[in-house]
Amino acid sequence: MAYTPELSMKSSCTLRRLAWALDMPMTKAMEKVFEYLPEILDSEKVCRSCRDRSKCSDCQFNFQARIHDEIE
């Protein structure tokens, strides 16, 4: 795992309740949240703002990478 930011008390509380609702550990619930974000955020805007082009092939905001993942 790379960099691990601390959560605020509010965010930690929210994540804990989400994890309870999903009946899974907080780490798994957070992964689910991150998996869902590309579905609801503007991928083009995220890609335009990206500062690390070396990870595009693994990035879930990259439409082509998402199609490749779904095929496998």
FENRABEL-V830193 format. One record per residue. N is the residue number from 1. BURIAL is # if it has 24 or more other ideal C-beta (glycine too) atoms within 12 Angstrom, else .. Layout:
# FENRABEL-V830193
n | burial
N | BURIAL
N | BURIAL
This chain:
# FENRABEL-V830193
n | burial
1 | .
2 | .
3 | .
4 | .
5 | .
6 | .
7 | .
8 | .
9 | .
10 | .
11 | .
12 | .
13 | .
14 | .
15 | #
16 | .
17 | .
18 | .
19 | .
20 | .
21 | .
22 | .
23 | .
24 | .
25 | .
26 | .
27 | .
28 | .
29 | #
30 | #
31 | .
32 | .
33 | #
34 | .
35 | .
36 | .
37 | .
38 | .
39 | .
40 | .
41 | .
42 | .
43 | .
44 | .
45 | .
46 | .
47 | .
48 | .
49 | .
50 | .
51 | .
52 | .
53 | .
54 | .
55 | .
56 | .
57 | .
58 | .
59 | .
60 | #
61 | #
62 | .
63 | .
64 | .
65 | .
66 | .
67 | .
68 | .
69 | .
70 | .
71 | .
72 | .
